[in-house]
Amino acid sequence: MAGGTVFPEQGTPRSQMMAALSEERDHDLDWRGGKAFSLVYHPDDPELEALQHEVADMFLHENALNPFRYRTLLRMEGEIISMACDLFGAGAASLSSGGTESIFLAVQTARDEARARGVMQPRLLASRTAHPAFAKACKYLDVQLEILEVGDDGRAVPAHYAAAIGPDVALVVVSAPCYPYGVIDPVPEIAAVAAGAGTLCHVDACLGGYLLPFWERIGREVPPWDFRVEGVTSMSADVHKYGYCFKGVSTVMYRDPELYQRQVFMYDSWPGGLYASASSAGTRPGSPIAAAWATMTHLGHEGYERLARRVAAATDAFRSGIDGIEGVRVTSDPEMSVFEFGPDPDSEVTVDMDGICDVMDARGWNLDRQNGGLHLMLSPGHDVVAADFVADLSAAVADHGSGDGRTHVYGGVVD
Ligand SMILES: Cc1ncc(COP(=O)(O)O)c(C=O)c1O
């Protein structure tokens, strides 16, 4: 028997369970304190959080499988889709449960589009920095993944795509930005390669999608990356990342509503009647839809810009602080608020990033270890901890041992 916990003979009273749970949770990672940098995007906005709890509670038991049964959910989902299309200039969109599902849906759509033109063994071109969800989607959907090397700046290289493109390529993938270095790939050049070959180009903006439009509006320089770029045919952007909703909501978008139709599933050979759905899930929880709608509607452009300003302030403080410490530097030149920092090759000070991370761990920080350095993803609440972080990092760089050889794992360390 796996695990060891048996199905209980008797139930546990609520008060006893809640007391034990809160005691246990007190030892979990305290992301509200600003010392964690992955997996949670903390808006540090108590009013927004209270609103999300309230709306989530209201729709906790509803099922969005057939939204026509639940009219309020149907309206909210329709409005989220419409707001996303407006924000990004898409022609059609659907919700999904997260970035990975959005990516799966975009790959499936592209695979079926390729099959429709007679390509039975399609390839997908992506750079090494593309999220592993593409590798996962290719494995599940029987698409051949071809990984291309990135340039020294961490960005995808258009010439590599041009060399690899062919009539059997179903989808060309770029990131805006990629997770490991936070850099935006040269979308216009690579989308042009895809368009020139008559194939599709997906921008993975799961991470940056709901920050970049506001980043641009607050005056930050953002290279072209969305549907304003010719040749971009689909895009993924997660509301549960910089859209500041809790987990379970992403948007997958298409320039062409007809292409989107390839994502829609209809089945009428079942005794239960016609079964139709737009994403891979069947039963879908109502709470994430309700909370995503409430978050977007409550914040609007003005609210997202306010939060973007705080993220920008945190980014500037962290970046200048890190670059001011002899021995380390920010890798590449990230456009956004996500980046890696590692050893500075031009410095005479030698550092061991795992050793530095061990010291930071001991001081209560929770950095993610990547293969070339340590990873930071900044949320609005990080602006207030920047000075403490830089002081602790400076001390850690000055005095650390060698790393303990732990495996570098996305989102944290393995115990
Ligand atoms: C660039 C990028 N794409 C896709 C994903 C996958 O998103 P999810 O974990 O919601 O499935 C992530 C997650 O961090 C990401 O950073």
Ligand as a Chemical Component Dictionary entry (heavy atoms), coordinates in Angstrom:
data_LIG
# 
_chem_comp.id                   LIG 
_chem_comp.type                 NON-POLYMER 
_chem_comp.pdbx_formal_charge   0 
_chem_comp.three_letter_code    LIG 
# 
loop_
_chem_comp_atom.comp_id 
_chem_comp_atom.atom_id 
_chem_comp_atom.alt_atom_id 
_chem_comp_atom.type_symbol 
_chem_comp_atom.charge 
_chem_comp_atom.model_Cartn_x 
_chem_comp_atom.model_Cartn_y 
_chem_comp_atom.model_Cartn_z 
_chem_comp_atom.pdbx_ordinal 
LIG C1 C1 C 0 6.950 31.204 -19.768 1  
LIG C2 C2 C 0 6.056 30.185 -19.132 2  
LIG N1 N1 N 0 5.246 29.430 -19.891 3  
LIG C3 C3 C 0 4.433 28.494 -19.386 4  
LIG C4 C4 C 0 4.372 28.277 -18.016 5  
LIG C5 C5 C 0 3.479 27.176 -17.479 6  
LIG O1 O1 O 0 2.459 27.683 -16.698 7  
LIG P1 P1 P 0 1.670 26.775 -15.628 8  
LIG O2 O2 O 0 2.661 26.419 -14.564 9  
LIG O3 O3 O 0 0.562 27.663 -15.177 10 
LIG O4 O4 O 0 1.162 25.564 -16.308 11 
LIG C6 C6 C 0 5.191 29.052 -17.176 12 
LIG C7 C7 C 0 5.178 28.845 -15.722 13 
LIG O5 O5 O 0 5.920 29.446 -14.984 14 
LIG C8 C8 C 0 6.050 30.030 -17.744 15 
LIG O6 O6 O 0 6.862 30.783 -16.976 16 
# 
loop_
_chem_comp_bond.comp_id 
_chem_comp_bond.atom_id_1 
_chem_comp_bond.atom_id_2 
_chem_comp_bond.value_order 
_chem_comp_bond.pdbx_ordinal 
LIG C1 C2 SING 1  
LIG C2 N1 SING 2  
LIG C2 C8 DOUB 3  
LIG N1 C3 DOUB 4  
LIG C3 C4 SING 5  
LIG C4 C5 SING 6  
LIG C4 C6 DOUB 7  
LIG C5 O1 SING 8  
LIG O1 P1 SING 9  
LIG P1 O2 DOUB 10 
LIG P1 O3 SING 11 
LIG P1 O4 SING 12 
LIG C6 C7 SING 13 
LIG C6 C8 SING 14 
LIG C7 O5 DOUB 15 
LIG C8 O6 SING 16 
# 
